[in-house]
């Protein structure tokens, strides 16, 4: 009876080892698949971002939109021109006051 018990115990140990090996193999496969999914998702994310960027630029071009930097540059130039016009208007007004009116 002791031999039968030892034999059953050895079989149980063998089964446990096989189960553990299969479990480890399964987990290794699962980890590899998860790594592959992450890689694919990362690549897909980059492609989607690039596609969206291209589409937005195409729509902006069709709508005659300008880049922000161009708008900021134009606003800077306009401000400088307004300041020059104001200075010239003051100068003209000063000159008008200094110049006597001509009689006809």
HUQUI-V753168 format. One record per pair of residues at least 24 apart in sequence whose ideal C-beta (glycine too) atoms are under 6 Angstrom apart, sorted by the first residue. I is the first residue (numbers start at 1). J is the second residue. D is the distance in whole Angstrom. If there is no record, write none. Layout:
i = {I;I}
j = {J;J}
d = {D;D}
This chain:
none
